[in-house]
Amino acid sequence: MSKTDYRLATWDEQDRNYIEISAAEFEELKSAKANVLETMFIEEKMDLVIENYLEWENELLYASARQMVQLDYSYLSAQSQRNLFSRRIMNVLTACRGYLDQVGHHLSNIYGEESSIAAVFKKATNEQYDRRLGYRVMEALRNYVQHRGSPLHVVVVDRNWVESEHGKRFRSYTGTRFKVSILAEDPKFKKSVLGELQAIGRDEIDLQGFVREYVGGLSIVHQAIRDELKADVTKWEAAICTAIERFRQKFPDVASGTMFALSTDHEVWLSTEYIESRRGFEQKNRLLSNLADRYVTNEIVKK
């Protein structure tokens, strides 16, 4: 690299429009960009959890809408529907496991394996496991799915006229349940969780509430990580944005192109795009601590 070993430039080392920077500034930008990307990847993992969860919920609502309008009680359609629901919930379980496994790796990439924030992550997951039966059940079901069978044993279709505060309405509902007796046949199913399920006193237990409780618990874990990362993320993003703005002020006519921090053997792409992407995920996927207490309806409400 001519003239200087470190610089800000819009394209490559031959660009005549550049700003000289120190080795320390270059390393700061290199580290800031890498760390912002790691935090964006963490947000992506939670987005996978939420989107797979939404696909699961939407599938149930779609099935209820079809049952409201059309009647199809054939064995083939029932089996197809159960297989579809099973696939959706398996996707949720896989996304949740991926989040728990991979977030730790991303934190290690930033801070090292024995960091205080890694301890916060572990503590948060343990707390949610201890506090939420749904968290414990879904973790056990994930292991069951890996080694034994489907987490979904019964699909309930309920179509009835019901009384409501708005008058008599025809209600269509699709529910999913697992059987405790079938889970008990697996010697590897966690005994403590099985005991809690058996204590409920029903063989068939609704799955939806446990799913929502699990996703809600992971959302609390994720918010704890966000809170721990916040100060550092602000610092990293500010370093990148300051470098970009510094270049734009000096070269306003050419600063719209791709920008790099360059050294003799490395280039660092500087952009607000990955910053905005991370912020977008953060805005999109808010805290869902009380997800288990929420539900969706398309009931027509008379005012």
N, C-alpha and C positions, 0 to 999 in steps of 0.2 A: 504494500500500500504506500503510495507516494505522500510525501509531505508530513503526514502524521499517522501514528499507529491506530488512533481511535477517533472516530468521527460520527456525526449524525449526517445522513445523506438520504436523498429521496429514492435513489435507484441502486447504484453500485459504486464501487471505489473509483470509477472514472468520472463520476459526476463532479462538475466544477463547483456546484453549490453545496457546500458542506460547512459544518461547525465542528471545530476541534473539541474533543472532550478528553477527560483524564481516564486513566485505566480504572480508577475507582468508580467514576461515573458509569463507565461501560459495564463493569461488573454489577453495579447496582441495577442497571436497566435489564441486564441479562437475567439476574435473579428475580427481579420484579415480574418480568414477563412470564418466566417459568412458573412462578408461584401463583400468579393470577390464573394461568391456564389450569393448574392443579385445582384451584378453588372452583373454577368453572366446571371441571370434570366432576367434582363432588356434587354440584348443583344438578348436573346431568343425571347422576345416579338417582337422586331423589325424584327427578322428573320422570324417569323410567318407572319408578314405583307408582307415582300418582297416575300416570297415563295408563298403565296396566290395570290399576285399580278401577279407573273410570271405565275402561273397556268391559271389565267384569260387571260393574253396576249397570252400565248401559245395556248389556246383553240381557240382564234380568228384566229391565224395564221394557225393552223391545219385545221380549217374549210375552210379557203381560199385555202389552198393547195388541199383539196378534191374537192372543186368546180372547180379548175383549171383542174382537171383530170377526175372527174366523175360528172354526172348530176343527181340530185335527188331533184325534186321540190314537192314532195308529201307533203300533209298536215301533216301527221304523222311525217315525218322527220323534217319539219320546226318547229313543236311544240316541238319535242325532243331537237332540237338545241337551241331554245329559253329558254327552261327550264334549259338546261345545262349552258348556259351563265348566266342566272339568279342566279343559284346556285353558280357559281364561283364568281360573283360580291357580292353576299350576304356573302360569305366567306371572301372576302376582307374587307367588311364593319365591319364584326364581329371581325376580327383580328385587325383592326384599333381601334375599340372601346375598345377591350381588352387591347391594348397597352396603350391607354390614361388612362384607369381606373387603370390598375395594376402597371404601372411604378410609380405612386404616392405612392402606398402601399410599393413598394420595397424601395423607397427613405425614406419613413417614418420609415421603419425597420432599416435603417442605421442611420439616423440623427434625427429622431423624426418628429412629424407632422408639427411643425412650423419652419422648417429649411429654411435657405437662398436658398438652392438648390431647395427646393420645390417651392419657389417663382419664381426661374428662370424657372422651368418647366412650371408653370402656365403662366408666361409672354410670353414664347416662343410659347405656344399653342395659346394664345390670338393673338399674332402678326401674326401668320400664318393664323388664321381665318380671321383677318381683311384684310390681304394683298391678299389673294387668293380666287377668286370666286369659284374655284374648291373645295377648302376646305369647304367653306360654303355650297355649293350644296351637297356635299357628306355627310356632317353631317346631313343636312335636309333629304336627301334620306334615311339615316340609320334610323332615327326616323320614316319615312314613311313606311319603310319595316317592322318595329316592330309593327306598328299599323294598316296599311292599305293594302299594296299590293306589287307587284314586282317593282323594280326600273328600269326594262327594259321592254319597250312596243313594240319596233320594231327592227327586225333584217334586216339589209340591205345587199343584195348580189349583187355585181356589177361585171359583167364580160364583158369587152370591149377591143377592140383594141385601143391603145392610142399611140400618137406620143411622143417620148422622144429623148433626145440628142444622144441616142444609136440606134435610128431607131424605127420602128413601133413594138410595143410589145403588147401581150395579157395580160391584167391586171385583176387579180382576187382579190377582196376586200370583206371583211366581216366587217360590221359596226353595232354598237348597239346604239339605241336611246331611249330616254324617251319622253313622250308627256307632254308638259306643261299644256294642258287642262285637262289631267287626274289628274295631281298633284293638280291642282286648285280645284278639286272636294273634296279634303280632307280638312276639316276646321281646322285640326291641323297642316297642313303643314305651315312652318314658313313664315309669310307674307312678310317679308323683302326680303327673298331669292326668293320667288315666284315673287315678283315685279322685281327683277333683271333678272330673266329668261324671264319674259314677255317682258321686255325691249329689249331683243335680237331680237324679232320680228319674231320668227319662232316657230311653235308648236312642231315640232320634232327637238330635239337637240342631237348631238352626245355625248355619254357618255364617250368615251375613254379619251378625253383630260382632263375632270374633274377628272377621276380616277388617271391619271398620276400627275396632279397638287396636288391632295390630298396626295398621297404617297410621292411626292417630298417635300411637306410641313412638313409631319411627319418626314422625313429624316433630315430636318433642325432642328426640335425640338430635335431629338435624338442626333444630333451632338452637340447641345448646352449642353445637359446633359453629354455627353462624356467629353467635355471640362471642365466642372465643376468637374467631378469626377476624372479627370486624375491624379492630384497630390496625392490624397488619395489612389487611386488604386495602383499607383506605390509604395507607402509606405506599403500598406497591402501585396502586392505580394512580396516585398523585405523581409518582416519579415518572410513569409513562406519559401521562397527560401533560406534565410540565415540559418534558423533552419535546413532545410533538408541538406544543404551543410555542416553545422557544424557537423552533425551526420555522414555523409558520410566520412568526413576526419578522424574522430576518429575511425570509424568502417567500413573501406572500403570493408571488406569481407562479411558483413551482411547487408549493407545499401541498398541493392536492393529491400528489402521487403517493405511491407506496413508500413508506419511510423505514429506514433501518438504522440501528446502531451498529457500526462496523469496526472490526479489528482486522489484523492481518490474516487471521485464520478462522474468523467466525462472524456471522451476521445475526442480528436479532431484529425480527420484524416487530415494529412498534405500531400499534393500532388501537383505536378505541372500540373496534368491533368486538373483540373478545371480552372487553370490559362490559360493553352494553349487553352482550349475550349473557354473561353471568348475572348482571343486574336484572335482566329480563326473567330469568329462571327464578330469582329471588322474589320478584314481584308476583310472578304467576303462581308460585307454590307457597302459599302462606301457611302459618301455623294451623294445624288441624287437631289440636289437643282434644276437642270434644266431638270428634267425628262420629263416635258411637252413638251420640245423642241426636244426630241429624237424620233426616230422611227426605225423599223427594216424592212429590205427588203431582199428578196432572188433573186432580179433582177441580171441577168448576165451582168456585166459591161465590155465592151470591152475597152482594154487599147491600 
